[in-house]
């Protein structure tokens, strides 16, 4: 038995083994490598390594292979968007073109499904008319409770492009955050070593964030935050380290006693800007009504 697959545009430069797991069967890596060595999986009728980078219209030929998916691997079922979510989804879009979208992400929804919640932005976008004929690719991170600008690529080429731009720090983000207290200076740069754990292994990484105090009173400050690096929970961790935790943060905080608005993390991704092939892109997202209402309650103004 022989099966022939034609590589589509969206999988250009993808590794052979990764393509196989996505398009044929999600089996252990060792089993794919074994069948490649035996000549059961070929590219254009030639033997190639599992790390071979696919080209458009490559033919992948599979001989006499009847794989069974890994039974022990947890199946990640897609979240099915409700009719209400789909009807309201159009209000999220700030930009929509053939290669990417920019949305104003609402609070309380993760980018991807996790152990605690299956509901997520990518699966909702997958079912929208804006992504008809395309797949959503997350190219950066934003916390579940954080609102604001978020880029989602529509194809692998632009997903790789955005990933590269973030890695070389050519994409610039501006956040608005309400914090407890007042920083020592009205303008400055936070430089810290943050600790993360991967399989009990402690990893230390540097984080840099520039900030400006936009408004303040005796108890709270509204900050403009420009992260230079993009570490997980960077802003929340750094502001806690410097004694100014973000209002409403239930994880990174000084104590149980400081006032906070339940379930309202006062952190909003306000602006993002970058250039692609000489074209400059600038996008901004209006803070949600809950964010604005709490600013009023705390007697703080954005402008």
C-alpha positions in Angstrom: 0.0 0.0 0.0 1.3 3.4 -1.0 0.1 6.9 -0.1 1.3 10.1 -1.6 0.9 13.6 0.0 1.6 16.9 -1.6 3.2 19.5 0.7 1.1 22.6 0.9 2.3 26.2 1.1 1.6 26.4 4.8 4.2 23.7 5.6 7.2 25.1 3.8 10.3 24.8 6.0 8.5 22.5 8.4 10.4 19.5 9.5 9.4 16.1 8.0 8.7 14.5 11.4 6.6 17.4 12.6 4.6 17.5 9.3 4.0 13.7 9.8 2.6 14.1 13.3 0.3 16.9 12.2 -1.0 15.4 9.0 -0.7 11.6 9.3 -0.6 10.3 12.8 0.7 11.5 16.2 3.1 8.6 17.0 6.3 8.4 19.0 9.3 10.1 17.4 11.3 6.8 17.5 8.7 5.1 15.3 8.8 7.8 12.7 12.7 7.7 12.6 12.6 3.9 12.4 10.3 3.9 9.3 12.4 6.7 7.7 15.5 4.5 8.1 13.6 1.6 6.5 12.6 3.7 3.5 8.9 3.5 4.4 8.7 7.3 4.3 10.4 9.1 1.4 10.5 12.6 -0.1 10.2 12.7 -3.9 11.0 9.0 -3.8 14.3 9.7 -2.1 15.5 8.9 1.4 15.7 12.0 3.7 16.3 12.5 7.4 13.4 13.3 9.8 14.9 16.9 10.1 14.5 17.5 6.3 12.9 20.9 5.7 9.9 20.6 3.4 9.5 22.5 0.2 6.3 23.5 -1.5 4.9 20.7 -3.7 7.3 18.1 -2.3 5.8 14.7 -2.5 5.8 12.6 0.7 5.5 8.9 -0.1 4.5 6.5 2.6 4.8 2.7 2.0 3.0 -0.1 3.9 2.6 1.9 7.1 -0.5 1.6 9.2 0.2 3.7 12.3 -1.9 3.7 15.4 -1.9 7.0 17.4 -0.2 7.0 20.8 -2.8 5.7 23.2 -1.0 7.1 26.2 -0.8 10.7 24.9 -3.5 13.0 26.1 -5.8 14.1 23.2 -6.2 17.9 23.1 -9.8 18.3 21.9 -10.7 21.6 20.3 -13.0 24.0 22.0 -16.2 24.5 20.1 -17.1 28.2 20.1 -20.7 29.0 21.1 -23.0 31.0 18.8 -22.9 33.9 21.2 -19.0 33.9 21.1 -19.0 33.8 17.3 -21.6 36.6 17.0 -19.6 38.8 19.3 -16.2 37.9 17.9 -16.2 40.6 15.2 -15.9 43.3 17.8 -12.5 42.0 18.8 -10.8 42.6 15.5 -8.6 45.7 15.1 -6.9 44.5 11.9 -7.7 41.7 9.5 -5.7 41.0 6.4 -4.6 37.9 4.4 -1.6 37.2 6.7 -2.5 38.2 10.2 -5.1 39.7 12.5 -4.8 42.0 15.5 -7.5 41.6 18.1 -8.4 43.4 21.4 -8.4 40.3 23.7 -11.0 40.3 26.4 -10.2 39.4 30.0 -10.8 35.9 31.4 -9.9 33.9 28.3 -6.6 32.1 27.6 -4.8 32.1 24.3 -4.6 28.3 24.2 -6.4 25.6 26.0 -4.9 24.3 29.2 -5.5 21.9 32.1 -7.8 24.4 33.9 -9.8 25.6 31.0 -10.5 24.4 27.4 -12.1 27.7 26.3 -9.5 29.7 24.4 -9.0 32.5 21.8 -7.3 30.3 19.1 -10.2 27.8 18.9 -12.8 30.6 18.8 -10.9 32.4 16.0 -10.6 29.1 14.1 -14.4 29.2 13.6 -14.8 32.8 12.6 -15.4 34.1 9.1 -12.1 36.0 9.3 -10.2 32.7 9.5 -12.1 30.9 6.8 -9.5 28.9 4.9 -6.8 29.8 7.4 -5.5 28.5 10.7 -4.7 30.8 13.7 -1.1 30.8 14.9 -0.2 32.4 18.3 3.1 34.4 17.9 3.5 35.8 21.3 1.9 35.5 24.8 -0.6 37.4 26.8 -2.0 36.3 30.2 -5.5 35.0 30.6 -6.7 38.0 32.6 -4.8 40.6 30.6 -6.7 42.6 28.0 -5.6 44.3 24.8 -3.7 44.0 21.5 -2.7 40.5 20.4 -1.3 39.4 17.1 -2.5 36.1 15.5 -0.9 34.9 12.2 -3.0 33.2 9.5 -0.2 31.1 8.0 3.1 29.4 9.0 5.2 31.9 7.0 3.9 34.9 9.0 4.0 33.0 12.2 7.7 32.4 11.7 8.2 36.0 10.7 6.5 37.4 13.8 8.4 34.9 16.0 11.7 36.1 14.5 10.7 39.8 15.0 9.9 39.2 18.6 13.1 37.3 19.2 15.2 40.2 17.8 13.1 42.8 19.7 11.7 44.5 16.6 8.1 44.5 17.9 7.4 47.1 20.5 4.6 46.8 23.0 3.1 49.4 25.4 1.0 48.4 28.4 -1.1 50.4 30.8 -1.0 49.2 34.4 -2.5 50.4 37.7 -0.2 49.5 40.6 -0.2 49.9 44.4 1.8 52.8 45.7 4.1 55.1 43.8 7.5 54.1 42.2 10.6 55.9 43.5 11.0 57.8 40.2 8.5 59.1 37.7 10.4 57.4 34.9 12.9 54.6 34.9 14.0 51.1 33.9 13.5 47.9 35.8 16.2 45.3 35.4 15.8 42.1 37.3 16.8 38.4 37.3 13.6 36.3 37.3 13.4 32.7 38.4 11.5 30.0 36.5 11.2 26.3 37.1 11.2 23.6 34.4 10.9 20.0 35.7 12.4 21.0 39.1 15.2 22.8 37.3 15.8 26.4 38.3 16.3 28.8 35.5 17.4 32.4 35.9 16.7 34.9 33.1 17.0 38.7 32.9 14.1 41.0 32.3 14.0 44.6 31.3 11.0 47.0 31.4 10.9 50.7 30.9 8.1 52.6 32.8 6.6 56.1 33.0 4.2 57.3 35.7 1.2 58.8 33.9 -0.9 59.7 37.0 -0.8 58.9 40.7 -2.4 59.6 44.1 -1.4 58.5 47.6 -2.4 54.9 47.1 -2.2 54.1 43.4 -0.3 54.9 40.2 -1.1 54.5 36.5 2.0 53.4 34.6 3.0 53.2 31.0 5.1 50.0 30.6 7.4 49.1 27.7 8.9 45.7 28.1 12.2 45.3 26.3 12.3 41.5 27.0 9.4 39.2 26.8 9.5 36.8 29.7 6.5 35.0 31.2 4.6 37.2 33.7 7.4 39.7 33.4 5.5 42.8 34.2 3.6 41.3 37.1 6.8 39.8 38.6 9.0 42.8 38.2 6.5 45.3 39.6 6.0 43.0 42.7 9.8 42.8 43.2 9.9 46.6 43.2 7.1 46.9 45.7 4.4 48.1 43.3 2.2 45.0 42.5 -0.5 45.4 39.8 -3.9 46.0 41.2 -6.2 42.9 41.0 -3.3 40.5 40.6 -4.2 37.4 42.7 -0.9 35.6 42.1 1.9 38.2 42.3 1.0 40.5 45.3 2.5 41.8 48.5 -0.2 40.5 50.9 -3.8 39.6 51.2 -4.6 43.0 52.7 -4.1 45.5 49.9 -7.3 46.6 48.2 -8.1 45.0 44.8 -11.0 44.6 42.5 -12.0 41.0 42.4 -11.2 39.2 39.1 -10.0 42.5 37.4 -6.3 42.5 36.7 -5.5 46.1 35.9 -3.0 45.4 33.1 -3.9 46.3 29.5 -1.8 45.8 26.3 -2.4 49.2 24.9 -0.3 49.5 21.8 1.9 47.5 19.5 4.1 48.6 16.5 6.5 46.9 14.1 7.7 47.1 10.5 7.4 44.4 7.7 9.2 44.9 4.4 9.4 48.7 5.0 5.8 49.1 5.9 5.1 50.4 9.4 2.2 49.0 11.5 0.8 50.7 14.6 -2.2 49.3 16.4 -3.9 50.3 19.7 -6.7 48.8 21.7 -9.2 50.7 23.8 -9.1 49.6 27.5 -12.3 47.8 28.5 -15.1 49.5 30.4 -14.1 47.7 33.6 -10.6 49.1 33.4 -11.9 52.7 32.8 -14.4 52.4 35.7 -11.7 51.3 38.1 -9.5 54.2 37.0 -12.4 56.6 37.9 -12.8 54.9 41.2 -9.1 55.4 42.0 -9.2 59.0 40.7 -6.7 58.2 37.9 -6.7 59.5 34.3 -5.0 58.1 31.2 -4.7 61.4 29.4 
